Amino acid sequence: MTDKTDSAARHRILTDFSTTLFVEAAAGTGKTTVLIGRIVALVREGVSTLDRIVAVTFTEKAAGEMKLRLRTEIERARQDAAAEERRSPTRPRACGASSDDERKANNRARCCAARSAV
């Protein structure tokens, strides 16, 4: 991503899951991209599941585009998680894996399962 004047706001959208946000911007500024990023991050981090997320658009065309882009990004996240798992498989707790490691592994599995829900 290039250096944008709204990079702090974009970062917040992608990481601040405890806040409900309203994003208003002109056409072509990346609203859909950042919204898709937030949805994927919410699922990946275990904050929510796809069946608990609502994304509102103003046109059927925008809704169709968002659905296709979400499918693409969920698939990408699933592939990334699978590649990461192959590089460093989750170890049993007795070998030093923390409960946070287990939570992240479960979230990756949810992200994989979410692919079929979209």
N, C-alpha and C positions, 0 to 999 in steps of 0.2 A: 504494500500500500504506500502511496506517495505521502509526503508530508502535507497533511491537510490542516486547515485552521481549526477544524472541529475534531481533531484527533482525540482530545480528552473526552469529548462527549461520546465518540464512537467506542472508545475503550470502556467507558462506563456502561454503555449499552451491552457490551459483550461480557462484562464481569460483575456488575452490580445486580445480583439476583434478588436482593431483599427489597428492592424498590420497584414499584410499578412506574413505567415510563411512558410518556406520550411523545412520539417523534413527529415533528412537523418540519418539512423541508420541500424545496422545489423538486420538480420532476427531474430524474436523471442524476440525483445526488448520492444515490447509494442506499436509500432507505430499505429496499427489499434485501439487498445484500447483507446489511447489518442485522436486519430482523431475522433472516435465515441463520446467520451466525449465532444470534442469541438463542434461538430455538434449539439448534444443535448443541450449544454449550449447556443449556438447561438440562437436556437429556443426558449428555455425556457426563456431567458432574452429579447426576442423580437428584437434581433439584426438582425435576418434574418428569412426567412421561408425556408422549405425544397426545394421548387421549385426554390430557388435562390442560392443553394449551389451545388458546383461541387467537388466531391472527385475523384481523379484519382489513379488507381492502374495499375500495369503492367501485370496482368494476369486475365483471366476470373474467375479462381478459387478464387483469392483474392477479386475480385469484388463481387462474390457470397457470400463469407464469410462476407464481409463488410456489404452487404445489410441485411443479416440475423441478424448480430449483431446489426445493427442500428435499425431494427424492434424491437428487444428484448429490447434495451435501451430506445427507445421511449415509448414502452409499460410500462416499469418500471417507467419512468418519469411521464407518465400519471397517473399511479396508485398512485405514491407518491404525486402528486399534488391533486388528489381526496381525499386522506387520510388527507392531510394538510387542504384542504378546509372543510372537515367534522370536524376537530379539531377546526379550527378557521375560520368560514365563513367570507368573505369580508363584512365589514360593509358599509352602505351608508356614503357618505362624511359628511353628517350632524352629524353623530355619531363619526366623528374623523378620518375616513380613508383618507389617503393622495392620491394624484393622482398617486404616486409611487405604492401604494397598488393596485390601480385599474389597472395600467399598468401590474403589475405582475400577477394579476388575468386573464387579457386578454391573457397574454403570456402563462399561464397554459392552457387556453382554446385552443390556437393555437397549443400547444404541443399535446393536446388531439386530435385535428383535424388532425394533421400531421400523426398520426398513420395510418390513412386510406390512406394517400398519398404514403406511402412507399411500 
